[in-house]
Amino acid sequence: MVCRVHRHRRRHPQRCSAAVAEGTNPAADTANLKDAPASEPGSRLFAWLKDHGMPEPNVMIRQVERAGQTLDVTVASRDLVAGDVAFRIPEHLVIDLGRVFEDETVAELLTTDKLSELACLTLYLMYEKKNGKQSVWYDFIKELDRQRGRGQLGAKTPLLWDDGEVERFLAGSPVVALVKERLKGVQREYQELDTVWFMAGSLFKNYPYDIPTEAFSLELFTQAFAAVQASVVHLQGVPLSKRFALVPLGPPILSYSSTSKAMLKYDPAAKEVVLVVDRDVKRGEPVYAWCGPQPNSRLLLNYGIVDDANPYDKLQLTATIPKTDRLFQLKRAALQHHNLATQQSFQLQRHQALPAMLLPYLRLANCTDADLLGRPGAFSANSGPISDENERTVLRQLTSYLQGRLKQYPTKVEQDNDIIDSPTARPRQKVAARLVRIEKNILQDAIAALMQLPGAAALSREGTDAAGSSSVKLS
């Protein structure tokens, strides 16, 4: 989902994201850890947490080298077994909208009014940063500044890439459009920031500065928004005012894994945010957390990371039956029996068969027999071809679409591998190569599954253009 920007100012629990890139593993991370306990900001953050009431944790902050960059990482300070508590962060050290506005009613009012929590947190931290060492959050902000929104692969979100790099590094990927959409959303929120200032002026009495759009440029706001986006944790089972939070020792210094079952959770009895490990962790190894079933397209956009082990990866295929189809009404009625629509999206995934209803849908969409459209069971998930001509049309169209989409990528998988393995490639090039490689694998798996169908391979060799024989649009 696209993160909307809001205009609130306080910090609150963050959204725990999960993604670990290929080749990232505890052993490798431990081998790259520096002797220094942490960067100076990391060490000061840890000391600040202890001074302000954090119970003795079972983690510490260490530096790790990734893609030529030094990052702070949360690692185990002793051997842990599954079920052990990694750390507990008292509620008063967590930033959420309730703390920002010091009134949950106001916080919920603003979020209900469709103001994004991320923008509210961003604005709050930007003003707190202007307070310098006078801010209670000074050490936390310094650590966030050091990380600069970089994920655990050393790359920033594509929102902060240089001009032209998104189009160049991610050419052919639907993520290019997602990045542009998100940037437009950030700009819209920025333009509304002054409204919050005037709506809740009393809440900003501690900040004797200019109104938001005069105090901060769009570029600066976008950078801060991206850093908050990469750090925010989504807490479950809490009031709206606590739903999104910034949690010290959490992201971005907490590593992500799309297969981890460990989550940052709020304990209402203890009034703490707690992380319990889901696996054994040796001393010095990174501690991992999970944030939800997000595909790599979202992980890259939100956190600047890509996880080759991500089981939630998918590419969307949308089929649309035009209203000009002479059997449109009959087809719509038939589709409704299967809870489908005349514009329907299907998800292609790695190492999986084609979506169960994809072929039946395309058979129905290309059907020219009105009597057949009313026949029960003709287009169920277990139904077969309805005619030789219809099946040829379906297979040609789907083959043409998948092969055409694969050709939109300017590089081959082998070239992606070279970039990933290159010691000179930049972190953003590497994460981009990982993502497009995964997308190509999804398309190749779909083509391979399609070629197993009777007659599909022969039609593919003929090179017949499907678009000319079907009014159904695939996108």
N, C-alpha and C positions, 0 to 999 in steps of 0.2 A: 504494500500500500504506500501511496505517496505521503511522505511526512509533510504536513502543512506547517507553516511557520506561524507562531503566535506571538503576541506581544506581551508576555508576562516577564517578570523579572527574577523570580527566585528559583533556586535550584531544587530539584527533587529527584526521587529515585529514577535510575536509568533503566533503559531497556537493555536487557542482556542479550547480545547477539551471539550467534554461534557460527564460526566458520574457521576451518583450519585448512591451510593450503596443502597441496600434495607435497610430500617431502618434509612436512613439519611434524616432528614427533618428539616426545620427551627426551629421548637419547640425544638427538641432534641438537635440541635446544640447550640441554645441559652442557654439551661439549662446547657450545659457543658462548656460554656465560662468562662474563669477565670476572676478574678477582674482586673488583670494586663492588661493594654491596648494592649500590644503585647510583644513579646520577644524583647530583646535589639536590635537585628538586624532589626526586623520589625519596631520598633519605630524610629530607625535611618533612615531607608529607607523612611518612611513617612515624616520625617522632611527634608530629603534631597530633596525629590520631591517638597515639598513646597518651599524650598529655591531656587530651580532651575526653578521655574515658573509654577508648576502645579496649575491650577485654584482650588479654594476651592472645594474639593470633597464632595459627599454625602455618603462617606464610610469611614471606619476606619479599622485598623488591630486589631484583637483580637486573643487570644489564645483559642484553643479548645482541649479537651481531646478526643482522639480516639484510641481505642484499646491499652490503656496504654501509648500512646505517645502524646506529646504536639506539636500541629501544629499551625502555623499562618494562619488565615482565613480573607478574605475580607468580612466585614459585613456592613450593612447600619448604618450610623451615625444618621439618623433620619427616621421617617416613610416616605416611598416612595410609590407612586402610579404608575401603569403601564404608561410608557411613560416618566417618570422622568429620567434625566441623573444621572447615578451612579458616574461616574468620567470621566475626560478628561485628557489624557496624551499628552503633547506637543510632536511634532515630534522629537525635539532634545533630548528627554529623552527616545526615542525608539531605539532599536538596530536592524538594518537590514543590508543586504549586501551593500547597497548604502553607509551607514555610515562606514562600515568596510573598504571598498576600496576607499571611498571618490570619487568614479567615477562609475556611474551607468553602463557605457559601459563595464568596466572591470568586474563588478559584473555579468552582463548578459552574458558576454563571458564565464566566469567560469561556470555558471549554465547551459548554453547551451552545454558546453563541458562535461555535465553529472557529474559535481562535486556536491555533495550534499550540500544544504544550511546548513543543520544541522551540518555537519562536519566543514564547514567554521566558523559558529558561535561558535562552540565548541573550535576550535583552537584559535580564537580571544579572547574568554573569559579566556582561560587558560593562555595566555600570559599577558592579562590584570591583572589577579590575581597575577602573579609574580611581577607586578609593585606595589602590596600592596596598601598602602594609597595614593600613587601617582596617582593611576588610578581614573579617573572621575567616574567610575562605582563601586568604592569600596563598597559603602553601598548596592547597588543592588546585587553585587556578594556575599556579606556576607549573605544576606537573602536567596539567592539561595543555598548557602552552608548549611545554617541551615535546609532548607527543604530537601536537599539531594535527590531531585527527587522523594520524596514520594508524592503519591496521597492523596486525602482527606480522605482516609480510613487508612492512616498510612503505607501503603505498598509501597515498591519500585517496579519498573518494574521488571519482571522476568529476564531481562538482568543482574541484579545485585544480584540475589539470590545465595546462597551458592551452591557449587558443589553437584549435585544429587537432590537438592530440586525441580527443575523444573520437572524432571522425576517422582519424588515421589508425589508431591502435585498435579500435573496436569496429572497424569497417565490416559491414554485413550483419552486425548484431542488432537486435531490437533494443539493446540497452542504450544505443545512441539516442533514440527517441525518448527513452525514459529520462535520460540526463537532461535533455532540453526541457522536458515537461517539468521536472523538479526545479530547475533553475528559474523557470517562469513563475512557479509557485512561491519560491523564496522571494523573488522580486515583488510579487503581489503583496506578500506579507510585510515586506519592508515598507512598502508605500502606505500601509495601514498602521504602522507602529505609533505614529503620533496620536492616533485616535485613542489608544490605550492610555497614553500619557495624560490626555485630558479627561478620559473617563474615570481614571483612578489616580488622579493627581496626588491625593493624600498619601498614597502608597509609595510615592517616589520622593517623599520629603527628605529622605536621607541622601539624596543625590542632587547636589546643587550644580547641576550641569545643564547643558542645552537639551532641547527636546530631541528624541532619538534620531530623526533623519538629519538634524544639524550636528549632532554629536558624533554620529557614525556614518560612514559612507556605505553604499550598497556592497562594495567589495569587502569591506571589513566585516559587515554583518554576515555576508555569505561565508566568509572564512570561519567566523565564530559559530554560525549555525552548523556548518559541517563538522566542527569539532564536537559540538554538543550532540549532534546526530550520531557520531561514532562512539559516544560515551553513554548514551541514555539507556536505562534499563526499564523494561516493561514489567512491572510487578502485578501479580495476579491476586484477586480476592481482596482488593483494597478500595477505599473510596476514590472517586475520580480525581480528587486533588492529590492523591498519592500514586496514581497509576504510572506516571512517568517520573523517573528519578535519576539523579546523579549520585553514584555510590562510590566513595573512595575505596581503592583496591579492586574495584570492578573495572569494566571497560574504560579506556582502551588498554590498560595494562594487564587486565585479565584476559587470558587466551580463550579463543572460541573453538568449539567443535560441534559440527552438525550432527554428530552421533552421540554426544554426551547426554546423560540424563540429569546432570547436576544443574540446578537453577538457583539464581538468587531469589530468595523468598522472604517475605515480611512476616515476622513472628509477632502477632499482636500482644501476646502475653508479656514477652520480654521487651517489646518495642524496639526490635532490632531487625536489620536485614542480615540474613544468614546464608552462607554457602556451605553445603554439605557435599563432600566429594562422592562421586558415584563409582570410583574405581581406586585401586591402590596407586599411590603416588610416592615415588622415592624423593628423598630430600634433594632439593635443587631442581626438581622437574617442575615445569609449568603446571598450574592448576587450570582445568578447563571448565567452561560453563556453556549452557545451551540457551538459545533465546527463542526458539520456535521453528516451525517448518518453513524456513525461507529458502527459496532457490538462490543460486549463486548470483543471478542478476541483481537481486535485492541486497545480498551481502556485499557485493562490490559497490553498489550505489550508496548504501548506508554506511559501510564500514571499511571500504577499500580492501576487502579480502575475498578470496575464492578458495573453496574447499573441494578438492577433487573427489573426496569421499562423500559428498553431499547427496543423500538419497532423495532430496526434494527438488532436484533440478528438473526443469521442464521447458519446453518451447510450445507456445500456443499456436494452434491452427484454427482459423475461423472460416466456416462455410456459410455462405449467404445465398438464399434462394430469392431471386429478384421478383418484385411484385408484378412484373410484366409476364411472368410465366403463366400460361393459359390455365394451368392446373394449380395455381398458387393457393387458392382457398382449400382445395381438397388436400393438398400437401400439408398445409398448416394444421388442418384438422387431424390428419393422420399422425403428425409429429406430436400433437398435444397428448395423444394416447400414451406416448413414451416420455412425457414431460420434457420435450425438446421444442426448440423454437426455429423459426425460419432463418434466423441468424444464430448460429450455434458455435461455441468454442470447444475445442478438444485439446487435451494436453499430451504432448509427445514426451516420453521419458526414456532415459538410458536403460539399456538392457531389459526392456519390457516390450511386450507385444503392442501392436497398434491398439488404440482405445477401442473398447468393445463395440461401441455404437458408431464408430467412424464410417466403416464400410456400409452398414445398413442405412445410415443417414444419407450417404452419397448415392446409394442405389435409389432411395426414395426421391431424393432431390432431382435425379436425372430420369425418373420414371415418366413415360409418356402414355401410360395405360391408365385411364381413369378408373376402370373396374378394379385393377390391381391395388390401387391406393386404398380402397375400402375393404380389402381382404384382411381379416384378423391374422396377426402373426407373420405377415409377409415381410415385415421390416424389423423384426425383433433382433436382439443381440445374437441369437443362435440361428437366425435365418441365413440361407445361402443366396447365390445369385438368382435374379428374377428372370433374366434372359441373357443370351450371349452378347447381344448388342449393348445392352445396358451395362454389363460387366466390363466390356471393353472400354466403354466411355469412362466408367469410374476409374479403372486401373490406369488408363492413359492420363486422365486428369490428375490423379494423385501422384503418379510417377513424375509427370512434368513439373508439378508444383514443388515437390521435394527436391528434385534435381536442380531446378531453377533457383530455389532458395539456397542450396548449397553453393551454387556458383557465385552468389553475391559476395562470398568471402574472397578477398584477393589472395589469401595465403592458403597453403596446404597444411595439413596436420604436422607434417615433417618440419615445416618452417616454424610452426608454433613451438615444437619441441626444441628446436635450435635456440629460439629466443629464451625459453624457460631455462635452458641449461647454460646459456651464455653468462660468463662472469662479468661482462661489461654492460649487459642490458639493464635498464633502470627498473626499479620496482614496479612502476605503473605499466611498463611494457610487459613485464612478466605476468602480472595479474590479468592483464588484458589477453595475453596469449593463452593463459589457462582457461579463461572464460570462453573465448571463441573456439578453442579446441573441444571443450565440453559440448558446446552448441553443435559443432560439426559432428561429433560422435552421436548425438541424439538424432540428427538428420540421417546419418549413415545407418544407424540401427533401424530407423523407420523404413528406409529404403530396402534394407536387407530383409526385414519382416515382410514387406510388400512383395519382394521378389520370390518369396516362398509360395505365393498364391498361384494357382493354376493359370497359365497364360501371361502372367505379368512380365516374366523375363523376356518372352518373345516380343511383347509389345514394346518393351524398353529398347530392345535391339533394333526395332523398326524405326525408333526415333519419332514416333507419331506425336504431333502436337495436340495435347488434350484440350487446350483452350478453345480450339475451333469447333469442337463437337459438344460443348456443354455451356449452358447459360449460367450454371452455378459458379459463384465466385469464391475462390480460396485465397485467404490472406493471412 
